[in-house]
Amino acid sequence: MTSPPGGNDDGGSAAEPERLVCARCGTSAEAPRLTWTCSVEHSARRDFCETCSRENLRSIEGRLDSDWW
């Protein structure tokens, strides 16, 4: 049996956890973090830590680009 193109044939072991970095302050954490916010701006995913998310909640809910806040 062959693996699909681009597939991971590592014997079924789990992949390393993704590392999140806050696009605003640079704080990093292992994913998934339920208290972080994810935004897609100009086709790019941006993650924001809990502190930055709380400080800018109104701007996030208003769908302003993070460049504005």
VMD Tcl script that draws the C-alpha trace (Angstrom):
set ca {
  {0.00 0.00 0.00}
  {1.29 3.44 -0.85}
  {0.66 6.67 0.98}
  {-1.22 9.51 -0.73}
  {0.83 12.26 -2.39}
  {2.01 14.73 0.21}
  {0.86 12.38 2.95}
  {2.70 11.71 6.16}
  {3.97 8.11 6.33}
  {5.50 8.15 9.80}
  {3.92 4.98 11.10}
  {0.84 6.63 12.60}
  {2.53 8.79 15.22}
  {0.90 12.13 16.04}
  {2.27 15.31 14.50}
  {4.04 17.84 16.65}
  {1.68 20.43 18.18}
  {1.45 23.66 16.23}
  {3.15 26.67 17.82}
  {1.01 29.84 17.96}
  {2.59 33.29 18.01}
  {0.53 36.39 18.78}
  {0.58 38.71 15.76}
  {0.41 41.74 18.05}
  {2.74 41.17 21.03}
  {4.75 38.08 20.02}
  {3.65 35.84 22.91}
  {3.92 32.18 21.94}
  {2.07 29.04 23.07}
  {1.39 25.52 21.94}
  {-1.85 25.10 19.98}
  {-4.73 24.69 20.49}
  {-5.45 27.54 22.90}
  {-9.16 28.08 23.47}
  {-8.69 31.62 24.79}
  {-6.85 32.89 21.69}
  {-8.53 34.60 18.73}
  {-7.90 33.78 15.08}
  {-8.43 36.33 12.33}
  {-8.03 36.08 8.56}
  {-6.83 39.37 7.09}
  {-5.85 39.73 3.42}
  {-5.91 35.91 3.05}
  {-3.44 35.44 5.91}
  {-4.25 33.82 9.26}
  {-3.30 35.90 12.31}
  {-3.53 34.64 15.90}
  {-3.93 36.90 18.94}
  {-3.26 35.94 22.56}
  {-5.89 36.25 25.27}
  {-4.55 39.58 26.53}
  {-4.46 41.26 23.11}
  {-7.87 39.80 22.26}
  {-9.42 41.21 25.43}
  {-7.81 44.63 25.01}
  {-9.10 44.96 21.43}
  {-12.42 43.11 21.62}
  {-14.53 45.96 20.22}
  {-12.26 46.37 17.21}
  {-12.25 42.63 16.58}
  {-16.05 42.44 16.77}
  {-16.25 45.45 14.44}
  {-14.09 43.48 11.97}
  {-11.43 46.17 11.77}
  {-8.06 45.04 10.41}
  {-5.52 44.69 13.20}
  {-3.50 47.48 11.55}
  {-6.18 49.89 12.81}
  {-6.01 48.80 16.43}
}
mol new
graphics top color blue
foreach p $ca { graphics top sphere $p radius 0.5 }
foreach p [lrange $ca 0 end-1] q [lrange $ca 1 end] { graphics top cylinder $p $q radius 0.2 }
display resetview
